[in-house]
Amino acid sequence: MLSANLWQAALTENWQRAGFGLYVHWPFCESKCPYCDFNSHVVRHVDQKRWANALVSEIQRIARHTPGRTLSSIFFGGGTPSLMLPETVDAVLKASATAWHWANDIEITLEANPGSVEANRFRDLALASVNRVSLGVQSLNDEDLKRLGRLHSVTEALRAIDIAQSCFGRVSFDLIYARQNQTVSDWESELQKAISLGTDHLSLYQLTIEQGTAFGDRLNAGRLRGLPDEDLGADMYDATQAICDTHGLPAYEVSNHARLGSESRHNMIYWTHGDWAGIGPGAHGRLSIDGQRYANSAWLAPGKWIEAAEAGNGDEHNTALNPQDEVGERLMMGLRITDGIDVERISLDAQLLNRVDQMISYGLMWKTETALGVTPQGRLVLNSVVRELLP
């Protein structure tokens, strides 16, 4: 096991070694997608000034516990953060710049839907200092967009990508594959078209059906037909890797592909065990303070969260993590990235090393003197690999 002194040093260095970020959760959407299990809500009206004030208050609260830090990334997620007024975004950014030092190359990402309302806000969001946008395109097929419950068309998506590229230095968009009745050939053609649009980052997710979603209910009732079987899904995954590699967009994480230097810095904080403050309904954070790492989770319901934030603290839970918790999180997150985990930052006891060696013998993991990771075959069954390492 890692000695107490080394353990404390590792904790206090987390944000310095792997970055410090701010995650802001905006929980509101125009509609609820049938596959979505995120904390998102459809409401008629949002008091944006009230929400801006509550978010600013949370930043100020957390800053009192984390003085003198350099903020390397900010990520507005949701929900649909592009429904935030630029003035709301600006208030959050100004508060963060007052609370911490901004890195000279700070990455400020905002998730957006490709609808015309959001796209028309891009220039104002860029003026507010947003420099990266992540678009929820999901499909370049109009019929499939309808099936996925998306409100935009392919034409609107292409227009939004074009506007985004003219406004922001970095642009990413999401696509979902293994959709109903989709073939490998269909997906290959769609992915080729997506790459031709010239963005520096793509997030490519295999459709998963989560319980508690509309798709989950339909599947349980036998009304979600045409989903690919496991082998077809694996073939689509393999095609994704081959096509993206050929076009200079290799996977740096299970579902994320980027040109060299265009990886999501904010998400890398998660995957390389940095620190981040999480604010907004349902947000999670990890902060190392005085040699102890804490996990926080904010109140999930928007109404409960904003009342709690206005009263002084939007968190429902704030828990001190023990060393075993930390090892588990480092494995679950760090094994997602192609480069693997820095072995200097993880405690590998004899039992865990034996399980790693077993995974290596199966061709699912690799280990060097400095890093530990999963092979391409292991990435296909990553959840199973993690379960074997952490029974």
C-alpha positions in Angstrom: 0.0 0.0 0.0 1.1 3.6 -0.5 2.6 5.2 2.6 0.6 7.9 4.3 3.1 10.6 3.3 3.1 9.6 -0.3 -0.7 9.3 -0.3 -1.0 12.8 1.1 1.4 14.2 -1.5 -0.5 12.5 -4.3 -3.7 14.1 -3.0 -2.4 17.6 -2.7 -0.8 17.5 -6.1 -3.9 16.3 -8.0 -5.0 19.6 -9.4 -1.4 20.7 -10.1 -0.6 17.5 -12.0 -3.8 16.9 -13.8 -5.6 20.3 -13.8 -8.4 22.1 -12.0 -11.7 22.6 -13.8 -15.2 23.9 -13.2 -18.3 22.0 -14.3 -21.6 23.9 -14.6 -24.8 22.0 -15.0 -27.7 23.7 -16.7 -30.7 21.3 -16.3 -33.2 22.7 -18.8 -34.1 21.5 -22.2 -36.7 22.2 -24.9 -37.7 18.5 -24.9 -36.7 15.3 -23.3 -34.9 12.9 -25.7 -36.2 9.3 -25.4 -32.7 7.8 -24.9 -31.5 10.4 -22.3 -31.0 9.6 -18.6 -29.2 12.8 -17.7 -30.7 15.3 -15.2 -32.6 17.4 -17.7 -36.1 19.0 -17.3 -38.5 20.7 -19.7 -40.0 23.9 -18.2 -41.9 26.9 -19.7 -39.9 29.7 -18.1 -36.5 30.0 -16.4 -35.6 33.0 -14.2 -32.1 33.4 -15.7 -31.0 36.2 -13.4 -31.9 34.1 -10.4 -30.1 31.1 -11.7 -27.0 33.2 -12.6 -26.9 34.6 -9.1 -27.2 31.1 -7.6 -24.4 29.7 -9.8 -22.2 32.7 -8.9 -22.9 32.1 -5.2 -21.7 28.5 -5.5 -18.5 29.5 -7.3 -17.8 31.9 -4.5 -18.5 29.3 -1.8 -16.1 26.7 -3.4 -13.4 29.3 -4.0 -13.2 30.0 -0.3 -12.0 26.4 0.1 -9.7 26.4 -2.9 -7.8 29.7 -3.0 -4.9 30.4 -5.3 -5.7 27.7 -7.8 -5.3 28.0 -11.6 -8.4 27.2 -13.5 -7.6 25.3 -16.7 -11.1 24.5 -18.0 -14.7 25.4 -17.7 -17.5 23.1 -19.0 -21.2 24.0 -19.4 -23.1 20.8 -19.6 -26.7 19.8 -19.3 -29.5 19.8 -20.2 -29.0 22.3 -23.0 -26.6 25.0 -21.9 -27.0 26.9 -25.2 -30.4 27.9 -23.9 -28.6 30.0 -21.3 -28.6 33.6 -22.1 -25.2 34.9 -23.0 -25.5 37.3 -20.0 -26.0 34.2 -17.7 -22.9 32.6 -19.1 -20.9 35.8 -18.8 -21.9 36.2 -15.1 -20.6 32.7 -14.4 -17.3 33.3 -16.3 -16.7 36.6 -14.6 -17.2 35.0 -11.2 -14.8 32.2 -12.0 -12.2 34.6 -13.2 -12.5 36.5 -9.8 -12.5 33.3 -7.8 -9.4 31.7 -9.4 -6.6 32.5 -11.8 -7.5 31.6 -15.4 -4.8 29.6 -17.2 -3.5 31.6 -20.3 -4.9 28.8 -22.5 -8.1 28.1 -20.5 -10.6 25.9 -22.4 -14.2 27.0 -22.0 -16.7 24.5 -23.5 -20.4 24.9 -23.9 -22.7 22.1 -25.0 -25.3 23.1 -27.6 -28.1 21.8 -29.7 -28.0 22.6 -33.4 -31.4 24.4 -33.4 -31.6 27.9 -34.9 -32.3 29.6 -31.5 -29.0 28.3 -30.0 -26.9 28.8 -33.2 -28.0 32.4 -33.3 -26.4 32.9 -29.9 -23.0 31.5 -30.8 -21.4 34.9 -31.6 -22.6 36.4 -28.3 -21.3 33.3 -26.4 -17.9 33.7 -28.1 -17.8 37.3 -27.0 -18.5 36.1 -23.5 -15.2 34.0 -23.8 -16.6 30.6 -24.7 -13.9 29.2 -27.1 -15.1 25.6 -27.6 -18.5 24.2 -28.5 -19.8 20.7 -28.4 -22.8 20.1 -30.6 -25.4 17.4 -30.0 -25.9 16.5 -33.6 -26.5 12.7 -32.9 -27.3 11.8 -36.5 -26.9 13.0 -40.1 -30.1 11.2 -41.1 -33.4 13.1 -40.8 -35.5 9.9 -40.2 -33.2 8.8 -37.4 -33.2 12.3 -35.8 -37.0 11.9 -35.5 -36.6 8.5 -33.9 -34.1 9.9 -31.4 -36.5 12.7 -30.5 -34.3 15.4 -31.8 -35.9 18.7 -32.7 -33.4 19.8 -35.4 -32.9 18.6 -39.0 -29.7 17.6 -40.8 -29.8 20.9 -42.6 -30.0 22.8 -39.3 -27.1 20.7 -37.9 -24.9 21.4 -40.9 -25.7 25.2 -40.6 -24.9 25.1 -36.8 -21.6 23.4 -37.4 -20.7 26.0 -40.0 -21.6 28.9 -37.7 -19.8 27.3 -34.8 -16.6 26.9 -36.9 -16.8 30.6 -37.7 -17.3 31.7 -34.1 -15.1 29.3 -32.0 -11.5 28.2 -32.2 -12.5 24.5 -31.5 -15.6 22.6 -32.4 -16.8 19.1 -31.6 -20.0 17.3 -32.2 -21.6 14.0 -31.0 -23.0 11.2 -33.1 -24.8 8.1 -31.9 -24.4 4.8 -33.8 -25.9 1.3 -33.6 -29.3 2.9 -34.1 -32.5 1.1 -35.1 -32.1 -0.7 -38.5 -28.7 0.9 -39.1 -26.2 -1.2 -41.0 -22.4 -1.0 -40.9 -22.4 0.5 -44.4 -24.9 3.1 -43.3 -22.7 4.1 -40.4 -19.5 4.1 -42.4 -21.0 6.5 -44.9 -22.4 8.8 -42.2 -19.1 8.9 -40.3 -17.2 9.7 -43.5 -19.5 12.6 -44.1 -19.1 13.8 -40.5 -15.3 13.7 -40.8 -15.5 15.7 -44.0 -17.0 18.6 -42.1 -13.6 19.4 -40.7 -14.1 19.6 -36.9 -11.1 18.8 -34.7 -13.0 16.5 -32.3 -15.8 13.9 -32.5 -17.7 12.1 -29.7 -19.0 8.8 -31.1 -21.3 6.8 -28.8 -23.0 3.5 -29.3 -26.7 3.7 -28.4 -27.4 2.2 -25.0 -30.8 1.7 -23.7 -31.1 2.9 -20.1 -33.9 1.9 -17.7 -36.1 4.8 -16.7 -35.9 6.4 -20.2 -38.6 6.4 -22.8 -36.5 4.0 -24.9 -36.1 1.7 -21.9 -39.9 1.6 -21.4 -40.4 0.8 -25.1 -37.8 -1.9 -25.0 -39.5 -3.5 -22.0 -42.8 -3.4 -23.8 -41.3 -5.0 -26.9 -41.8 -1.9 -29.0 -38.2 -0.9 -29.7 -37.4 -3.0 -32.8 -34.4 -3.0 -35.1 -31.7 -2.6 -32.6 -28.4 -4.2 -33.7 -27.2 -7.3 -31.8 -23.9 -7.3 -29.9 -21.8 -8.6 -32.9 -23.1 -5.9 -35.2 -22.5 -3.2 -32.6 -18.9 -4.5 -32.3 -18.5 -4.3 -36.1 -19.6 -0.7 -36.0 -17.2 0.0 -33.2 -14.3 -1.5 -35.2 -15.3 0.4 -38.3 -15.3 3.6 -36.2 -11.8 3.1 -35.1 -10.5 2.2 -38.6 -12.1 5.2 -40.3 -11.1 7.7 -37.7 -7.5 6.4 -37.5 -7.3 6.8 -41.3 -8.4 10.4 -41.2 -6.2 11.5 -38.3 -8.8 11.4 -35.6 -7.7 8.5 -33.4 -9.5 7.5 -30.2 -7.9 9.0 -27.2 -10.7 7.7 -25.0 -13.3 5.0 -25.5 -15.8 7.2 -27.3 -13.8 10.4 -28.1 -11.7 11.1 -31.2 -9.5 14.1 -31.8 -6.7 15.5 -33.9 -3.5 15.7 -32.1 -3.7 18.5 -29.5 -7.5 18.9 -29.8 -8.5 16.5 -27.0 -11.0 17.8 -24.5 -8.9 19.3 -21.7 -11.8 19.3 -19.3 -12.7 15.7 -19.8 -9.0 14.8 -19.4 -9.2 16.3 -15.9 -11.8 13.6 -15.1 -9.9 10.8 -16.7 -6.4 11.7 -15.3 -7.7 12.3 -11.8 -7.5 16.0 -11.5 -9.7 18.2 -9.4 -13.0 19.9 -10.5 -15.7 21.9 -8.8 -19.2 20.8 -9.8 -22.1 23.2 -9.5 -25.7 23.1 -10.6 -28.5 20.5 -10.1 -27.0 17.0 -9.9 -23.4 18.1 -10.5 -20.6 16.0 -9.1 -17.2 17.3 -8.1 -13.8 16.1 -6.8 -11.7 18.4 -4.7 -8.4 17.8 -2.8 -8.2 20.1 0.2 -5.5 19.9 2.9 -4.4 16.4 1.9 -7.9 14.9 1.7 -9.9 14.3 -1.5 -13.6 14.9 -1.3 -16.5 13.9 -3.5 -19.5 16.2 -3.7 -22.9 15.8 -5.3 -25.4 18.6 -5.6 -29.2 18.3 -5.0 -30.7 16.7 -8.1 -34.1 18.6 -8.4 -33.6 22.1 -9.9 -36.0 23.7 -7.4 -34.4 22.0 -4.4 -30.9 22.9 -5.7 -31.5 26.6 -6.2 -33.2 27.0 -2.8 -30.2 25.3 -1.2 -27.7 27.3 -3.2 -29.4 30.5 -2.2 -29.3 29.4 1.4 -25.5 28.9 1.2 -24.7 25.4 -0.1 -26.2 23.6 -3.1 -24.5 20.2 -2.2 -26.6 17.4 -0.9 -23.5 15.2 -0.1 -19.9 15.9 0.5 -17.9 12.8 1.4 -14.2 12.2 2.2 -12.8 9.5 0.0 -10.6 6.7 1.5 -7.6 5.4 -0.4 -9.5 2.4 -1.7 -12.2 4.7 -3.1 -9.5 6.6 -4.9 -7.9 3.6 -6.4 -11.3 2.4 -7.7 -12.0 5.8 -9.3 -8.6 6.0 -10.9 -9.1 2.6 -12.5 -12.6 3.3 -13.7 -11.7 6.7 -15.2 -8.1 6.3 -16.1 -8.6 3.0 -18.1 -10.9 4.8 -20.4 -8.1 6.7 -22.1 -5.7 5.3 -24.7 -2.6 6.4 -22.8 -3.7 4.6 -19.6 -2.9 5.4 -16.0 0.3 6.9 -14.6 1.4 4.1 -12.2 3.1 6.6 -10.0 -0.3 7.9 -9.1 -2.0 4.6 -8.2 -1.5 2.1 -5.4 -1.3 -1.5 -6.8 -1.3 -4.0 -4.0 -0.5 -7.7 -4.6 -4.1 -8.8 -5.2 -4.8 -6.1 -7.7 -1.5 -6.7 -9.5 -2.5 -10.4 -9.8 -5.8 -9.4 -11.4 -4.0 -7.1 -13.7 -1.6 -9.8 -14.8 -4.6 -12.1 -15.5 -6.2 -9.4 -17.7 -2.9 -9.1 -19.5 -2.8 -12.8 -20.1 -6.3 -12.5 -21.7 -5.0 -9.8 -24.0 -7.3 -7.2 -22.4 -4.7 -5.0 -20.6 -1.1 -3.9 -21.0 1.5 -2.6 -18.5 4.8 -0.8 -18.7 7.1 0.7 -16.1 5.2 3.9 -16.2 1.6 3.2 -17.3 -1.2 0.7 -17.1 -4.0 0.5 -19.7 -6.4 -1.6 -21.7 -5.9 -3.0 -25.2 -8.3 -2.3 -28.1 -9.9 -5.7 -27.3 -10.2 -4.7 -23.7 -11.8 -1.4 -24.5 -14.7 -3.3 -26.1 -15.4 -5.0 -22.7 -14.1 -2.2 -20.5 -16.9 -2.5 -17.9 -16.2 -6.2 -17.5 -12.4 -5.5 -17.1 -13.1 -3.0 -14.4 -15.4 -5.4 -12.6 -12.7 -8.1 -12.6 -10.1 -5.6 -11.2 -12.5 -4.3 -8.5 -14.7 -7.3 -7.6 
